[in-house]
Amino acid sequence: MKTKREDVRNIAIIAHVDHGKTTLVDELLKQSGVFRENQEVAERVMDSNDIERERGITILSKNTAVTYNGVKINIIDTPGHADFGGEVERVLKMVNGVILVVDAFEGAMPQTKFVLRKAMELKLPVIVCINKIDRPEARAEEVIDEVLELLIDLGASDEQLDCPFVYASAKNGVAALEISDEMKDMKPLFEAIINHIPAPKGDVNAPAQALISTIDYSEYLGRIGIGKIENGVLRVNDEVVVLNMHNAETQKKVRITKLYEFQGLQRVEVKEASVGNIVALSGIENIMIGDTICSPEKPEPLPFVKISEPTLAMNFSVNDSPFAGQEGKYVTSRQIRDRLFKELNTDVSLRVEDTDNLDSVKVSGRGELHLSILIETLRREGYEFQVSKPEVLFREINGKKCEPMEAVTIDVPEEFVGNVIEKLGSRKGEMTNMYPAKGGYTRLEFSIPARGLIGYRSEFMTDTKGNGIMNSLFDGYEPYKGDIVTRSQGSLVAFESGEAITYGLYNAQERGDLFIGAGTKVYEGMVVGRNARADDMDINVCKKKQLTNTRASGSDDALKLTPHITMSLEQCMEFISDDELLEVTPQNLRMRKKILDNTQRRKAKNRANS
């Protein structure tokens, strides 16, 4: 017989990027007494790795648990960015309800719609938390209307439409059920969770069943499966069967060696765990997301969401530039390959495949950000490698070549609207909607091929003078839209190896924008700048001034260099063309031609054109 676990609640916190999910979790942890009074606690304590902290985004979902009035609340902090949507899809299988966090100024954004749709599909109850209520430009009433409209658009049931609204300022650690109420602490939000999120149901006497939704990895314990117990009780040293609904062949008998529950930021080892609890278990080799841990008495797999397929691919290969092996700790093809396959232990949306070339591995991901985070992680760990330009993964549907589409939402000041429409139009973008947004901005909505966005973000920031906000979301596959002319500017390519000198750079800067400064070591075939024209140009940045014994008036004046552009990883990925590579080392990012030798490159180009 199914019973309710009234002493447990399982919730996920979902929202658009930067609407304050992680800060909210911080406050729930603090006010539930997880930390000692004098304990030093970092901001955004759930964002555990350096890249998450620097960028201010959550990449991997995190589990934590707090206790309030004797009820254990398991909380999952989820990523807000579309590229990590695979994470959100999975973790929602573990919870019985969600807290939707919405910025009191920005309101419902594209990602809000994406994560809310996922929750709606699973028929999960929703608590709407209007965050950042303390902002001077907050417009809470309008935002509530936007959220209700969104719920109606997504086909919400009457129960879901009747959801509670909580007003909060996560930064100040206060919340209230009415905007006029006095805000003291997070108590109203805790109460809303207890009252509106249903307790997990299950049959405690039935054979054990637990669905694995997330994988963690430890150097000591190997793969750790995290999931919710749907029925029965799991105990340490129990013999269990591992099954997978999408892969019937995986059936195997194993033993649970360690079992953990979450308490605050810690994993606490327990002897047994009952229905409704979120647990972590180790000792099962090659455990996968979507596996069901069952009792041998009744081996029955649980249904699981099929993870969305990747849309972009890049080739990772061994660095073979003249500077190869000088800066990296791990440089061989075996080391790079092993590390990429190891990433599959925790990142389920990633695909890694061997290619015909032994020195190269094909890596497919959900988007540019997804792949750039992986590249950044590897270079920080001391890996040195090269990557190719991201390419879109096409599919054949009903005999037609189809490509991934993106739904793009752009907020720009009115004076830049024409420029944005023109640019996206040339990249095969179709405008689907346009209306005035708040604060003198106009909101534009487009449907555009994913390849049309490669290389556009940095251009967009320049076009809108840094005032535009752009969000994109995967929007299914459509028939191929035709060729797109992406890069309008060619590269400035170093003509010889050596050290860049002010005199050579001074002459080169007339041709376009430089990416390097004086004293930078360069090699033949390295991309050192962006040409003002469409074709590539070879330039000699190592050129010295020839000394003579004749003085000329004016020529001995100091040479003034325009400050060079320092390219970020994303900008480099967007800039490189098909015949270029990006050399990634722990210390530097260098763009280069695939064929370094100037003469050979010209011959190859002539052959391709003939």
C-alpha positions as CSV (number, residue, x, y, z in Angstrom):
1,M,0.0,0.0,0.0
2,K,1.3,3.4,-0.9
3,T,1.8,5.8,2.0
4,K,3.0,9.4,2.2
5,R,6.3,10.4,3.9
6,E,5.1,13.6,5.6
7,D,8.5,14.2,7.1
8,V,10.1,14.6,3.6
9,R,9.8,17.2,0.8
10,N,11.7,17.0,-2.5
11,I,12.0,20.3,-4.5
12,A,14.0,21.7,-7.4
13,I,14.7,25.4,-7.8
14,I,14.3,26.4,-11.5
15,A,14.8,29.8,-13.2
16,H,16.3,31.8,-16.0
17,V,20.0,32.5,-15.8
18,D,20.9,35.0,-13.1
19,H,17.5,35.3,-11.5
20,G,18.9,34.3,-8.1
21,K,18.5,30.5,-7.6
22,T,21.8,29.8,-5.9
23,T,21.5,32.9,-3.7
24,L,18.1,31.7,-2.6
25,V,19.5,28.2,-1.7
26,D,22.2,30.0,0.3
27,E,19.6,31.7,2.5
28,L,17.5,28.6,3.0
29,L,20.6,26.8,4.2
30,K,21.6,29.7,6.5
31,Q,18.1,30.1,8.1
32,S,17.6,26.4,8.6
33,G,20.6,26.4,10.9
34,V,23.0,24.3,8.7
35,F,25.9,26.6,9.5
36,R,27.3,27.5,12.9
37,E,26.7,31.1,14.0
38,N,30.4,32.0,13.7
39,Q,31.0,29.8,10.6
40,E,32.5,31.6,7.6
41,V,30.4,30.9,4.6
42,A,31.2,31.8,1.0
43,E,28.6,33.5,-1.2
44,R,26.8,31.2,-3.6
45,V,28.1,28.2,-1.5
46,M,26.5,25.7,-3.9
47,D,28.6,26.8,-6.9
48,S,31.5,24.6,-6.1
49,N,34.0,25.0,-9.0
50,D,36.0,28.0,-10.0
51,I,34.3,28.5,-13.4
52,E,30.9,28.6,-11.8
53,R,32.0,31.2,-9.4
54,E,33.8,33.4,-11.9
55,R,30.9,33.4,-14.4
56,G,28.2,33.5,-11.8
57,I,26.3,30.6,-13.4
58,T,25.5,27.1,-12.2
59,I,26.7,24.3,-14.6
60,L,26.0,21.1,-12.6
61,S,22.9,20.6,-10.5
62,K,23.7,20.3,-6.8
63,N,21.9,18.4,-4.0
64,T,21.5,19.7,-0.5
65,A,19.0,19.2,2.3
66,V,17.7,21.4,5.2
67,T,15.4,20.6,8.1
68,Y,12.5,22.9,9.0
69,N,10.1,22.1,11.9
70,G,11.1,18.4,11.8
71,V,10.5,18.1,8.0
72,K,13.5,17.3,5.8
73,I,13.5,19.3,2.6
74,N,15.8,17.9,-0.2
75,I,16.7,20.9,-2.4
76,I,18.2,20.6,-5.9
77,D,19.8,23.8,-7.4
78,T,19.6,23.5,-11.2
79,P,21.4,25.3,-14.0
80,G,19.5,28.1,-15.8
81,H,21.3,28.1,-19.1
82,A,19.8,26.3,-22.1
83,D,23.1,24.5,-22.8
84,F,22.8,22.6,-19.5
85,G,19.1,21.8,-20.1
86,G,20.0,18.1,-19.9
87,E,20.7,18.6,-16.2
88,V,17.3,20.2,-15.5
89,E,15.3,17.5,-17.4
90,R,16.9,14.7,-15.3
91,V,16.7,16.2,-11.8
92,L,13.0,17.0,-12.2
93,K,12.4,13.3,-12.1
94,M,13.6,13.2,-8.5
95,V,11.3,15.9,-7.1
96,N,7.6,16.3,-6.2
97,G,7.4,20.1,-6.9
98,V,9.4,23.1,-8.1
99,I,10.1,26.7,-6.9
100,L,10.1,28.9,-10.0
101,V,12.3,31.9,-9.3
102,V,11.5,35.0,-11.5
103,D,13.3,38.4,-11.4
104,A,11.0,41.2,-10.2
105,F,12.3,43.4,-13.0
106,E,13.2,41.1,-15.9
107,G,10.1,39.0,-15.6
108,A,9.5,35.8,-17.6
109,M,12.4,35.2,-19.9
110,P,13.0,32.4,-22.5
111,Q,14.7,30.1,-20.1
112,T,11.9,30.6,-17.6
113,K,9.6,29.2,-20.3
114,F,12.0,26.3,-21.0
115,V,12.4,25.1,-17.4
116,L,8.7,25.7,-16.6
117,R,7.6,23.6,-19.6
118,K,9.7,20.7,-18.4
119,A,8.0,20.9,-15.0
120,M,4.6,21.1,-16.6
121,E,5.2,18.0,-18.7
122,L,5.9,16.1,-15.4
123,K,2.7,17.7,-13.8
124,L,4.7,19.1,-10.9
125,P,3.2,21.6,-8.5
126,V,4.8,25.1,-8.7
127,I,5.6,27.8,-6.1
128,V,6.4,31.1,-7.9
129,C,9.0,33.1,-6.0
130,I,9.2,36.7,-7.3
131,N,12.9,37.5,-6.4
132,K,14.8,40.8,-6.2
133,I,11.8,42.6,-4.9
134,D,14.1,45.2,-3.3
135,R,15.2,46.5,-6.7
136,P,14.2,50.1,-7.2
137,E,12.8,49.3,-10.7
138,A,10.9,46.1,-9.5
139,R,7.4,45.6,-11.1
140,A,6.1,42.7,-9.2
141,E,2.4,42.9,-10.2
142,E,3.2,43.0,-14.0
143,V,5.6,40.1,-13.5
144,I,2.9,38.0,-11.8
145,D,0.6,38.6,-14.9
146,E,3.5,37.5,-17.2
147,V,4.0,34.3,-15.2
148,L,0.3,33.5,-15.2
149,E,0.1,34.1,-19.0
150,L,3.1,31.8,-19.4
151,L,1.4,29.1,-17.3
152,I,-1.8,29.4,-19.4
153,D,0.3,29.2,-22.7
154,L,2.0,26.0,-21.4
155,G,-1.4,24.4,-20.7
156,A,-1.3,24.4,-16.9
157,S,-4.0,22.6,-14.9
158,D,-6.3,24.4,-12.5
159,E,-4.2,23.3,-9.6
160,Q,-1.0,24.6,-11.2
161,L,-2.7,27.9,-12.0
162,D,-3.7,28.2,-8.3
163,C,-0.1,28.2,-7.3
164,P,1.1,30.3,-4.4
165,F,3.2,33.5,-5.1
166,V,6.0,34.4,-2.6
167,Y,7.8,37.7,-2.7
168,A,11.4,37.6,-1.7
169,S,14.8,39.3,-1.7
170,A,17.2,36.4,-1.6
171,K,20.2,38.7,-1.1
172,N,18.7,40.1,2.1
173,G,17.3,36.7,3.2
174,V,13.6,37.9,3.5
175,A,10.3,36.7,2.0
176,A,6.5,37.4,2.4
177,L,3.3,36.0,1.0
178,E,1.9,39.5,0.3
179,I,3.9,42.4,-1.2
180,S,2.6,44.7,1.6
181,D,3.6,42.3,4.4
182,E,6.6,43.0,6.6
183,M,9.6,40.9,5.5
184,K,11.6,39.4,8.3
185,D,13.0,36.1,7.2
186,M,12.5,33.1,4.9
187,K,9.8,31.6,7.0
188,P,6.9,32.3,4.5
189,L,8.8,30.4,1.8
190,F,9.5,27.4,4.1
191,E,5.8,27.3,5.1
192,A,4.8,27.5,1.4
193,I,7.0,24.4,0.7
194,I,5.6,22.4,3.5
195,N,1.9,23.3,2.6
196,H,2.0,23.2,-1.2
197,I,4.6,20.7,-2.2
198,P,3.1,17.2,-1.8
199,A,4.9,14.6,0.3
200,P,6.6,11.8,-1.7
201,K,4.4,8.6,-1.9
202,G,5.5,5.0,-2.1
203,D,5.1,1.6,-0.7
204,V,7.6,1.0,2.0
205,N,6.9,-2.8,2.1
206,A,7.2,-3.3,-1.7
207,P,10.5,-4.5,-3.3
208,A,13.0,-1.6,-3.5
209,Q,13.1,0.6,-6.6
210,A,15.3,3.7,-7.1
211,L,15.8,5.8,-10.3
212,I,19.3,7.2,-10.9
213,S,19.0,10.8,-12.2
214,T,22.4,12.3,-11.6
215,I,26.0,10.9,-11.6
216,D,28.8,12.3,-9.4
217,Y,32.4,11.1,-9.6
218,S,34.9,10.6,-6.8
219,E,38.6,9.6,-7.2
220,Y,38.2,7.3,-4.2
221,L,34.7,5.8,-4.7
222,G,34.4,6.0,-8.5
223,R,30.9,6.7,-9.9
224,I,28.3,7.7,-7.4
225,G,24.6,7.4,-8.5
226,I,22.1,9.9,-7.1
227,G,18.4,9.3,-7.2
228,K,15.1,9.0,-5.4
229,I,13.8,5.8,-3.8
230,E,10.3,5.2,-5.4
231,N,9.4,2.1,-3.4
232,G,10.8,0.0,-0.6
233,V,14.0,0.3,1.5
234,L,17.6,0.3,0.3
235,R,20.2,-1.1,2.8
236,V,24.0,-1.3,2.7
237,N,25.3,-4.7,1.5
238,D,21.9,-5.4,-0.1
239,E,22.1,-7.4,-3.4
240,V,20.3,-5.4,-6.1
241,V,19.7,-5.6,-9.8
242,V,20.6,-2.7,-12.2
243,L,18.1,-2.2,-15.1
244,N,17.6,0.4,-17.8
245,M,14.4,1.1,-19.7
246,H,16.2,2.3,-22.9
247,N,18.8,-0.5,-22.8
248,A,17.4,-3.9,-21.9
249,E,20.8,-5.6,-22.1
250,T,22.3,-3.8,-19.1
251,Q,20.8,-6.1,-16.5
252,K,23.4,-7.0,-13.8
253,K,23.5,-8.0,-10.1
254,V,25.5,-5.8,-7.8
255,R,26.0,-5.0,-4.1
256,I,25.5,-1.6,-2.5
257,T,28.8,-0.8,-0.6
258,K,27.9,2.7,0.7
259,L,24.7,4.6,1.0
260,Y,24.4,8.4,1.7
261,E,21.7,10.9,2.5
262,F,22.1,14.6,2.1
263,Q,22.3,16.9,5.1
264,G,23.2,20.5,4.5
265,L,26.2,20.5,2.3
266,Q,27.4,17.1,3.5
267,R,26.7,13.6,2.4
268,V,26.0,11.6,5.5
269,E,26.6,7.8,5.5
270,V,23.5,5.8,6.5
271,K,22.8,2.1,6.9
272,E,19.4,2.2,5.2
273,A,17.1,4.7,3.5
274,S,13.4,4.5,2.9
275,V,10.9,5.5,0.2
276,G,10.8,9.2,-0.8
277,N,14.3,10.0,0.2
278,I,17.0,11.3,-2.2
279,V,20.1,9.1,-1.8
280,A,23.6,8.7,-3.2
281,L,25.0,5.2,-3.6
282,S,28.4,3.9,-4.6
283,G,29.9,0.5,-5.3
284,I,28.1,0.0,-8.7
285,E,30.5,0.0,-11.6
286,N,29.5,1.9,-14.7
287,I,26.2,3.1,-13.2
288,M,24.4,5.3,-15.8
289,I,21.8,8.0,-15.6
290,G,18.4,6.4,-16.2
291,D,19.4,3.1,-14.5
292,T,16.9,1.7,-12.0
293,I,18.2,0.0,-8.8
294,C,15.7,-2.8,-8.0
295,S,15.3,-5.6,-5.6
296,P,16.0,-9.1,-7.2
297,E,12.5,-10.2,-6.2
298,K,10.8,-7.9,-8.7
299,P,13.2,-6.4,-11.3
300,E,11.2,-3.7,-13.0
301,P,12.8,-0.6,-14.7
302,L,11.3,2.8,-14.1
303,P,10.5,5.1,-17.1
304,F,13.0,7.9,-17.8
305,V,13.2,11.0,-19.9
306,K,15.4,10.5,-23.0
307,I,18.1,13.1,-22.9
308,S,18.1,15.8,-25.6
309,E,20.6,15.1,-28.4
310,P,23.6,17.4,-29.0
311,T,23.4,20.0,-31.7
312,L,27.1,21.2,-32.1
313,A,30.3,19.3,-32.6
314,M,34.0,20.1,-32.5
315,N,37.2,18.1,-33.2
316,F,39.7,18.0,-30.3
317,S,43.2,17.1,-31.5
318,V,46.8,17.1,-30.4
319,N,48.6,20.4,-30.6
320,D,51.0,20.3,-33.5
321,S,52.0,24.0,-33.7
322,P,55.7,25.2,-33.4
323,F,55.0,26.0,-29.7
324,A,53.5,22.6,-28.9
325,G,54.4,21.1,-25.5
326,Q,55.9,24.2,-24.0
327,E,53.0,25.2,-21.7
328,G,50.8,22.2,-21.1
329,K,51.2,19.3,-18.6
330,Y,49.1,16.8,-20.6
331,V,49.8,16.9,-24.3
332,T,49.5,13.4,-25.9
333,S,46.5,12.2,-27.8
334,R,46.0,9.3,-25.2
335,Q,45.8,11.8,-22.3
336,I,43.4,14.1,-24.1
337,R,41.2,11.2,-25.2
338,D,41.1,9.6,-21.7
339,R,40.2,12.9,-20.1
340,L,37.3,13.5,-22.6
341,F,35.9,10.0,-22.1
342,K,36.2,10.5,-18.3
343,E,34.0,13.6,-18.7
344,L,31.1,11.3,-19.8
345,N,31.0,10.0,-16.2
346,T,29.3,13.2,-15.1
347,D,28.1,15.0,-18.3
348,V,25.3,13.1,-19.9
349,S,24.5,15.6,-22.7
350,L,28.0,15.2,-24.1
351,R,29.1,12.7,-26.9
352,V,32.7,11.7,-27.5
353,E,33.6,9.7,-30.6
354,D,36.8,8.5,-32.1
355,T,37.6,9.7,-35.7
356,D,39.6,8.2,-38.6
357,N,42.5,10.4,-37.4
358,L,44.2,8.8,-34.4
359,D,45.2,12.2,-33.0
360,S,41.7,13.7,-33.1
361,V,38.4,13.1,-31.2
362,K,35.0,14.4,-32.1
363,V,33.1,16.0,-29.2
364,S,29.4,16.9,-29.5
365,G,27.5,19.2,-27.0
366,R,24.3,21.1,-26.5
367,G,25.7,24.5,-27.6
368,E,28.7,26.9,-27.7
369,L,28.6,27.5,-23.9
370,H,28.5,23.8,-23.1
371,L,31.6,23.2,-25.2
372,S,33.5,26.3,-24.1
373,I,33.1,25.3,-20.4
374,L,34.6,21.9,-21.2
375,I,37.5,23.5,-23.0
376,E,38.1,26.0,-20.1
377,T,37.9,23.1,-17.6
378,L,40.6,21.1,-19.5
379,R,43.0,24.0,-20.0
380,R,42.8,24.8,-16.2
381,E,43.7,21.2,-15.5
382,G,46.9,21.6,-17.6
383,Y,45.8,20.1,-20.9
384,E,47.1,21.4,-24.2
385,F,45.2,20.7,-27.4
386,Q,43.7,22.2,-30.6
387,V,40.0,22.6,-31.5
388,S,38.3,23.1,-34.8
389,K,35.5,25.5,-35.6
390,P,32.1,24.3,-34.1
391,E,29.9,22.7,-36.7
392,V,26.2,22.1,-36.6
393,L,25.0,18.5,-36.5
394,F,22.5,17.9,-39.4
395,R,19.9,15.1,-39.4
396,E,17.9,13.4,-42.1
397,I,14.2,13.5,-41.3
398,N,11.7,12.0,-43.9
399,G,14.4,12.0,-46.6
400,K,15.1,15.8,-46.1
401,K,18.3,17.3,-44.7
402,C,17.3,19.1,-41.5
403,E,19.2,21.4,-39.1
404,P,18.8,22.5,-35.5
405,M,16.9,25.7,-35.0
406,E,17.1,28.2,-32.2
407,A,14.4,30.5,-30.8
408,V,16.2,33.7,-30.0
409,T,14.8,36.5,-27.8
410,I,16.6,39.9,-28.0
411,D,16.1,43.0,-25.9
412,V,17.7,46.1,-27.5
413,P,17.4,49.9,-27.3
414,E,15.2,51.2,-30.1
415,E,18.0,52.8,-32.1
416,F,19.7,49.4,-32.7
417,V,16.6,47.5,-33.8
418,G,17.2,48.0,-37.5
419,N,20.8,46.8,-37.3
420,V,19.9,43.6,-35.4
421,I,17.0,42.7,-37.8
422,E,19.4,43.3,-40.8
423,K,22.2,41.1,-39.4
424,L,19.9,38.2,-38.3
425,G,18.0,38.4,-41.6
426,S,21.3,37.8,-43.5
427,R,21.9,34.8,-41.3
428,K,18.6,33.2,-42.4
429,G,16.8,34.4,-39.2
430,E,13.0,34.9,-39.4
431,M,11.4,37.5,-37.1
432,T,8.4,36.0,-35.3
433,N,7.5,38.8,-33.0
434,M,8.3,42.4,-32.1
435,Y,6.9,44.5,-29.3
436,P,8.0,47.3,-26.9
437,A,9.6,45.9,-23.7
438,K,10.3,47.8,-20.5
439,G,12.7,50.8,-20.1
440,G,12.8,52.1,-23.7
441,Y,13.8,48.6,-25.0
442,T,12.2,46.6,-27.8
443,R,11.9,42.8,-27.6
444,L,12.5,40.9,-30.9
445,E,11.9,37.2,-31.3
446,F,13.5,35.2,-34.1
447,S,13.6,31.7,-35.4
448,I,17.1,31.1,-36.7
449,P,19.4,28.1,-37.7
450,A,21.8,27.3,-34.9
451,R,24.8,27.8,-37.4
452,G,23.5,31.3,-38.0
453,L,24.3,32.2,-34.4
454,I,27.9,30.9,-34.5
455,G,30.0,34.0,-34.5
456,Y,27.2,36.4,-33.9
457,R,27.3,37.1,-30.2
458,S,30.4,39.2,-30.2
459,E,29.2,41.1,-33.3
460,F,25.9,41.7,-31.5
461,M,27.6,43.2,-28.5
462,T,29.5,45.6,-30.8
463,D,26.4,46.5,-32.8
464,T,24.3,47.3,-29.7
465,K,27.3,49.0,-27.8
466,G,27.0,46.4,-25.1
467,N,23.4,47.3,-24.3
468,G,21.6,44.3,-25.9
469,I,20.5,41.1,-24.1
470,M,20.3,38.0,-26.2
471,N,18.9,34.6,-25.1
472,S,18.6,31.5,-27.3
473,L,16.9,28.2,-26.9
474,F,16.9,25.0,-28.9
475,D,13.7,24.8,-31.0
476,G,13.7,21.5,-32.8
477,Y,14.8,20.6,-36.4
478,E,13.6,22.2,-39.6
479,P,14.6,21.7,-43.3
480,Y,18.0,23.1,-44.3
481,K,17.7,26.9,-44.9
482,G,20.5,27.3,-47.4
483,D,24.1,28.7,-47.2
484,I,25.0,31.5,-44.8
485,V,27.8,33.9,-45.3
486,T,29.1,34.1,-41.7
487,R,32.4,36.0,-41.4
488,S,32.6,39.3,-43.2
489,Q,36.3,39.9,-42.3
490,G,39.3,37.9,-43.1
491,S,42.3,37.1,-40.9
492,L,45.7,38.9,-40.6
493,V,48.2,36.0,-40.6
494,A,51.8,36.2,-39.4
495,F,54.3,35.8,-42.3
496,E,57.3,34.6,-40.3
497,S,58.1,33.2,-36.9
498,G,59.7,35.4,-34.2
499,E,58.7,38.2,-31.8
500,A,56.2,40.9,-32.6
501,I,57.9,44.3,-32.8
502,T,56.3,47.7,-32.5
503,Y,57.5,48.8,-35.9
504,G,56.0,45.7,-37.6
505,L,52.7,46.1,-35.6
506,Y,52.5,49.8,-36.4
507,N,52.4,49.0,-40.1
508,A,50.1,46.1,-39.6
509,Q,47.4,48.0,-37.6
510,E,46.5,50.0,-40.7
511,R,45.2,46.8,-42.2
512,G,42.7,46.0,-39.4
513,D,42.4,45.1,-35.7
514,L,45.3,43.3,-33.9
515,F,45.0,40.5,-31.4
516,I,48.6,40.7,-30.1
517,G,50.9,43.3,-28.6
518,A,54.6,44.0,-28.9
519,G,56.8,41.3,-27.5
520,T,54.4,38.4,-28.2
521,K,56.0,35.3,-29.7
522,V,54.4,34.4,-33.0
523,Y,54.9,31.7,-35.7
524,E,54.3,31.5,-39.4
525,G,50.6,30.9,-40.0
526,M,49.4,32.2,-36.7
527,V,46.3,34.5,-36.8
528,V,47.4,37.9,-35.3
529,G,44.5,40.1,-36.2
530,R,41.3,40.7,-38.1
531,N,41.5,42.2,-41.6
532,A,39.3,45.1,-42.5
533,R,38.5,43.3,-45.8
534,A,36.9,40.0,-46.5
535,D,40.0,38.0,-47.5
536,D,43.0,36.9,-45.5
537,M,46.3,38.9,-45.6
538,D,49.8,37.8,-44.7
539,I,51.7,40.4,-42.7
540,N,55.1,40.6,-41.1
541,V,54.7,41.7,-37.5
542,C,58.4,40.9,-36.8
543,K,59.7,43.5,-39.2
544,K,62.4,45.8,-37.8
545,K,63.2,49.3,-38.9
546,Q,66.2,49.4,-41.1
547,L,68.8,51.7,-39.6
548,T,70.6,54.2,-41.9
549,N,73.2,56.9,-41.1
550,T,70.8,59.6,-42.4
551,R,68.4,61.4,-40.2
552,A,65.0,62.3,-41.6
553,S,62.7,64.8,-40.0
554,G,59.6,63.3,-38.5
555,S,60.4,59.7,-39.0
556,D,62.0,59.3,-35.6
557,D,58.9,60.2,-33.7
558,A,57.6,57.6,-31.3
559,L,55.3,55.0,-32.9
560,K,51.8,54.8,-31.3
561,L,50.1,51.5,-31.3
562,T,46.3,51.2,-31.0
563,P,45.4,48.9,-28.0
564,H,45.1,45.3,-29.2
565,I,41.9,43.2,-28.7
566,T,42.2,40.4,-26.1
567,M,40.0,37.6,-27.4
568,S,38.1,35.4,-24.9
569,L,37.7,31.7,-25.5
570,E,34.1,32.2,-26.8
571,Q,35.2,35.0,-29.1
572,C,38.0,32.8,-30.5
573,M,35.6,29.9,-31.1
574,E,33.2,32.3,-32.9
575,F,36.0,34.0,-35.0
576,I,37.9,31.0,-36.4
577,S,36.9,29.9,-39.9
578,D,36.8,26.4,-41.4
579,D,40.5,26.5,-42.4
580,E,41.6,27.6,-38.9
581,L,42.2,26.0,-35.6
582,L,42.3,27.3,-32.0
583,E,45.4,26.3,-30.0
584,V,44.4,26.0,-26.3
585,T,47.1,25.9,-23.6
586,P,46.9,26.6,-19.9
587,Q,48.5,30.0,-20.5
588,N,47.4,31.1,-24.0
589,L,44.8,30.9,-26.7
590,R,46.2,31.2,-30.2
591,M,44.3,31.1,-33.4
592,R,46.2,29.6,-36.4
593,K,45.7,28.3,-39.9
594,K,45.4,24.6,-40.4
595,I,48.2,24.8,-43.0
596,L,50.9,27.0,-41.5
597,D,53.2,27.4,-44.5
598,N,52.2,30.4,-46.6
599,T,53.0,28.9,-50.0
600,Q,51.3,25.5,-49.3
601,R,48.2,27.3,-48.0
602,R,48.0,29.3,-51.3
603,K,48.4,26.2,-53.4
604,A,45.7,24.4,-51.4
605,K,43.3,27.4,-51.9
606,N,43.9,27.4,-55.6
607,R,43.3,23.7,-55.8
608,A,40.0,24.1,-53.9
609,N,38.9,26.9,-56.2
610,S,39.8,25.2,-59.5
